[in-house]
């Protein structure tokens, strides 16, 4: 009798990387992947950038065609998993089909948070989570409309830059009084705000939305505590919620803040069910509680860890969290995780277009932020990986060779252990 093999629920970045990792690690059993969308797994970061503005849509495929052919991966597109029975090791699809598994991997991702006054499906309201969402917004933006973007997070600001670049008039509404203040040191946040205003984006910070109303002719009216605003299109970018209902209904452990609770091996509370990517919540070193980490890197890393754990082979060492965003012509990269009370030191000057910050506690580097300085951030990455206190007095000095300094700091820290 043929073994049911591995069943992957979800068909995004994490799902595709996990399937490839299973084959690379020598798994020869069946792999079935179930995805809601009718597209093959694709990269999501370009949805808020190149897909909106590039003359030709870039190739977004996570896996090359030959991987699908040689990997023998059965992809069920346009299929929605609606029930998970861990006792019978079965998943029920919306169409009624039952799929058995030896091991199940939940890679269900997340859904964009929605606003009641801005319902998805409204002809002039946009949520950007899928390729079809991005294509729809692209068509609207190329009419050079007036656009209101609700949310000044990474996604909202990426869309703002893209819309501005093709001639749309953009207003960003954000409840917080500064941009990305949970992720960037104050200097970087101020630099980002100044650049957006200079580019022509209207920023309404510390602004609360009272309601959104359709007007005759297709225009939209936004009522805010800063006054009314009329626009042609509304983009909502107010965060992501994990798709954890399948696991929740199956009785699997869910973190207090949402997300399928997984251990360091990406195993859920059922030994035959694993989870990875945006749908998960995991306890990480230095954190007081399990937390979700929505990033391209985390989706890839957890996918590889889950694949190894499912096969019982050594799992890859967890990487220091890394995240990047393109804000117009500028690239911002972050290493480690921000935390309250960090002290930041800066090398370079954001006014020059290049700067690097280290956020530390007692000399232990915990959070790095690079503005157009990705190579510099890579040079000091080992200091974050070691997690040891180092003297940082010379870090801000531009005359210091950063790579040599980082090696010296590593050697000194190692000698004191």
N, C-alpha and C positions, 0 to 999 in steps of 0.2 A: 504494500500500500504506500502511495506517495505521501511524503510528509507535507503538511500545508505550508511550511516555511515561514518567512517573515512577512508580516502585513504592516505596511506603513500607511497611516492615516494622515493625509495631507500631501500636497505635491508642490511645495515651495522649495526655497533654498536648502533648509535643513533636511528635508526629506530626500532631495536629490543627492546631497553630499553624503548622507548616511547610506543610501543605496550603493553609491560608488565605493565608499569605504568598505562595505561588506564584501564586495567582489574583490577589492584590492587585498583584503585580509584573508582571502581564500574561501569564502563561503560559496558553495555551489548549489545550495537549495533554492527553492522558489522565492522570488521577491515580487510582491504585488503592492502597487502604490495606488491609493485612492485619492482623487483630487476633485474639488468642487468645480474649478474652472476648466474651460475647454482648451487651455493652453498647456504646453509642456512647462515644467518648472523653469522660472525665469528670475533674473536678478531684479530686486526691487529698488535699490538706490537710484538708478537712472530715471525712475518714474517721475520724480520731482524736478528733474534737470533735463537731460538730453532728450528724453521722450517728448517733453513739452516744446522744445525749441529747435532741435536739430533738423536740418534740411531733410535728412533721411533717418528714419528710426533705427537706432543701433540694434545689433543682435544682442538679445538678453538671455539666451539659453544658458542655463547652469551647466548642463552636460552636453558635450558634443554628440552629433548624430551617431558616431561610431561607438560611443559608450552605450547608448541605448541598444544598438545592434549586438554588440559583443557581450554586454552585461546581462542580457536576457531578463530585462525588467518589464513586468506586465503593468502598464499604466492604464488605470480606469479613469478617463477624463469625464467631467460633467457628472460625477457621482458624489453623493453626499452621505457620509456615515452618520447614522442617527441613533445607533444603539450599540453599546459594548457590554458583552456578558463575559466577565473574567472567569467565571466558574466553568463555562462551556468553551471558553476561548473562541468566541465568535463575535463578529461585527455585522450588524444589520445595516444595509443601505436603504436610502429613501425609497428606492424602487422595489424593495422587498427582498432582494438577494441577501443571502447569508454567506459570509466569508469566514472560514476557519483560519486559525493561526497557531503556530508553535510559539512564536514570539511576536509581540505587537509593539510598534513604535508610533507614539503619538507625536506628530509634527504639524499640529493644526493651526499654528500661528496665532494671529489676533485679528480683531475687527476694529475699524475706526470708531471711536466714540462719536455718537450722533447727538444732535440737538433737536428737540421736539419742534421748535419753530423753523428748523431748516431740514425738512425731511429728505432723506435720500430718494432720488428719483424725480425730485422737482426739476423742471427743465433748466433752471438757472442756479441750482445748488450743486456743489461738487465736494465729494470726499475722495481723496486720492490714496487708495490702498491696493488696487489691482491695475493691471495693464489696460483693461477696458476703461477704468476710471480716468487714467492718465490720457488716453486717446480722446476721450470725450472732452476733458478740460482743454487739451491742445486745440481742438477744433474751435472751442469758444474763445480762447485767448488770441487766436490769429485774426479775430475781428477787432483787435485792439480795444477791448472794452474797458469800462471802469470796474475794478475788481476790489471787493472787500475780502480780506483773509482773516478769519477768526482764529487766533492763536499765533503767538510769536515764538514757537519752539523751532526746532531744527527743520521740520518738514515745512511749516508755514513760511519760514524765512527763505528756504530754498526755492519754494514756489514763487515767492515775491520777487526774488532776483530773476528767475526765469521769465516771469510775466513782464517785468520791466524791460528786459532785454529785447523783447519783440514789440514794444510800444504800448503795452497796457498801462493804464493809470492805476496805481496800487495803493490801497490803504490797509494797514495791518492793525488789528485791534487785539490788545493783550491786557489781561487783568493785572499782571505784575507791573511794577513801576520800572523794572529794568529787564533787559533781554537775557534769557538763558542764565539767570543769576544762580540757578542750582548747579550749573555745569562749568561756568567760567569765572575766573577771578574778576573783580570789579573793573580793572583796567581793560581787560579784553571785552567785557560787556559794553563798556562805554565806547570803545573803538568800533565795535560792531554797530551800535546805534548811530554813531556819527556817520559811518559809511553809508548806511541805508538812507539816512536823511539827505546826505549829499547827492545820492543817486536819484533822489526824487520820490522815494517812498514816503507816504504820509504815515507816521507812527502815532497811534493813539494808545499810549501806555497808561496803566492804572485806570483803564476804561472798562465799564461793565455794560454788557448787552442786556437791554430790556426786552427786545423782541425783533422779529423779522417778518415783514409783511409784503405780499405781492401787490404790485401796482398795475394799473392799466398799461398796456403796451409791453409788458414783460419786465419792467424794471422792479427792483427790490428796494424796500425802505428798511433801514436798520435804525432802531431806536436805542440810543445809548445815553449814559449820564453825561456824555460830552456833547450831546446834540444829535439830531437826526442826520442820517447819511443815505443818499440814494446811489445805487450802483446797478450795473448790468448783470454781474455774476458774483456769487458768494462761494468762497472756498472755506470749508470747515476743517481745521487741523488742530483738534483739541485732545490729542492723545489716542492711545490704543488700549483695548481691553483684551485679555487673553481668551482664546477659544478653549475654555476648559469644561464646557458643559457636558461633553461626552464622557470625560473622566469623572466629573462630579456625579452624574447620574449613575455611573457604574460603581460608585462607592469608593473611588480612589481618594487619597488624601489631597486636599486642596489647601494652599497656603492662605493665611489670614487675609493677606492683601490680594488674593486671586492668583491663579496660575497653578498648574499641576505640580505638586511638591515632588522634587526629585533629589536623590542623594548625589554624591560626587561621581557616581557611575551612571548618572541619568536614569536610575531605576526608580520607578514609582512605588507605591505601597503594595503593589502586586508584583511578585517576582518575575512574572512573564510579560510585564508591560513596562516599557521604557518611554521616555518623552524627551524632546529636545526643542530648542528654539524659543520663539516668542511666547509659546503657550506655557512655559515652565517658570517655576520659582525655585530658587536654590540657595542654600546657605553657603556663603563664601567667607574665606578668612577675613577677619577684621570687622565683619558685619554682625550686628546684634540679632538679626532676624533674617529668614529667607526673603529674597527679593528677586524680582524679574530684571533681566538685562536684555533690552531690545537692541540688538546690534547685529550687523552682518557677520562680524567675527564670532560672536557667541553662537549664532546659528551654526556656523561651520564647525567650531570647536566641539560643541555639545553633540553634533551629529557624529563626529569621528569617535568621541568618547563612548557614545551609546552603541555604535557599531562594534567597537572592540569589546565592550562589556557584554553585549549579547552573545558574542562568540567565546567569551571566557579567556580572551588574550589580554596582555597588559594594556592598560589604557594610557593614552597620551597624557603627559603632564599638563595640568590646566594652565592656560596662558594668562598673563596679566591682561585685564580687560582693555580693549582698544576700540576707539570709535573715531570716525572721521565725518566731516561734512564739507561740501563745497558751497561757499557763500559768494555767489557771483564768481569773480576771478580769483578769489582767495580760498585757500584750503586751511581748514582747522582740524587738527588731530588731537585726540585726548588719550592719555594712557593712565591706567589705574582708575580709581573711583573718587569723586569728590566727597567731602565730608565736612560737617560743621567744624569751625574753629581751626582750619588749616592756616598756616603761615605761608605766604607766597613770596618767592623771589623771582625776579625777572632778568632775563638776558636779552639784549636787543631792545628795539623800540617799536611799538606797534605803529607809530606815525611813519616809520620807514617801510612798513609793510612786512616786517619780519620780526618775530619775537618768540621767546620760549619762557614759560613759567614752570617752576616746580612748587607744588603745594606740599608742605611737609609738616610733620608733627615731631618735635624733638630731634630734628635732623633726619628722620626716616622719610624718604620720598614716597608719597602716596598718590599724588595726582599731578600729571604733567599735561600742559596745554601748549601746543605748537601752532603758531600763526605763520603759515608759509615756511615752516621749518621742520618738515617731516624727517629729514635726514638727521637733524640735531636731536630730535626726540628718540630716534632709533639708537643714536650713539649713547644716550644715557639710560636706555631701557634696562640694561643689567642691574642698575642701582635699584630699580623698582622690583625686579625679580628677586633680588637678595633680601629686600625688606630690612636692611640693617641701617643704623644711623651713620651718617657720613658728615664731615665738615663741609658746609656749603658756602663758606665765605668767598671763595674764588669763582663760584658759578656765575655771578652777574658780570664778571670782567670779560669784555669782548676779546681782549688780547689773549685770553686763555684758550689753548687748543682743547676743544670740548671733548673730543674722543680720547685724547691722552689724559685729560683730567678725569674722565669717567673710569679709565683703566686704573689710574692711581687711586681713586676712591675705592674701587673694588678691592684692590690689593690691600689697602689699609684696613678696610672693614673685615676682610677675611683674616687678617693677622690678629685681630682683636677677639675673634670668636674662640 
